[in-house]
Amino acid sequence: MTLEKARSLLEVQAGFGGSYNRNGARLILAEVAREHGQDAADALIRELRLAEGLGIEAAGPPAAPPE
């Protein structure tokens, strides 16, 4: 799954809210983490503010920008 597709799907899940959508978002994030790494999943969580909408927290601190 591309990051753009994941972003699009997560925006829909966050828009609806609720426990079913939280579980769907977690499955999407698990796929992102598997294909692109945990940092990519964490970045989507922060970008889409999923902690506020669905109660999904990022696993780690924001990645430092490359030097």
C-alpha positions in Angstrom: 0.0 0.0 0.0 1.3 3.4 -0.9 1.6 6.1 1.8 -0.8 8.3 -0.2 -3.4 5.5 -0.3 -2.9 4.9 3.5 -3.3 8.6 4.1 -6.6 8.7 2.2 -8.0 5.6 4.0 -7.0 7.0 7.4 -8.6 10.3 6.7 -11.9 8.5 6.1 -11.5 6.4 9.3 -10.7 9.5 11.3 -13.7 11.3 9.9 -16.1 8.7 11.1 -14.5 8.0 14.5 -15.7 5.2 16.8 -14.3 1.9 17.8 -14.8 0.1 14.5 -13.0 2.8 12.6 -10.2 2.8 15.3 -9.6 -0.9 14.6 -9.7 -0.3 10.8 -7.1 2.5 11.2 -4.9 0.2 13.3 -5.0 -2.4 10.6 -4.0 0.2 8.0 -1.2 1.5 10.2 0.1 -2.0 10.8 0.3 -2.5 7.0 2.1 0.8 6.7 4.6 -0.2 9.4 5.2 -3.5 7.7 5.8 -2.0 4.3 7.4 1.3 5.1 8.6 1.1 8.7 7.3 2.3 12.1 8.5 5.8 11.5 6.2 6.2 8.5 3.3 4.9 10.5 4.1 7.3 13.4 4.4 10.2 10.9 0.9 9.5 9.6 -0.5 9.3 13.2 1.0 12.7 13.9 0.1 14.3 10.6 -3.6 13.2 10.7 -3.8 13.8 14.5 -5.1 10.3 15.1 -4.4 10.6 18.9 -7.2 13.2 19.1 -9.7 11.6 16.7 -9.3 7.9 17.4 -7.0 7.6 20.5 -4.1 6.1 18.5 -0.8 7.2 19.8 2.5 7.2 17.9 5.0 4.5 19.1 8.0 6.8 19.5 9.2 10.4 19.4 9.2 12.3 16.1 12.1 11.3 13.9 14.9 13.8 13.7 15.3 15.5 10.3 18.2 14.2 8.2 21.4 16.2 8.4 
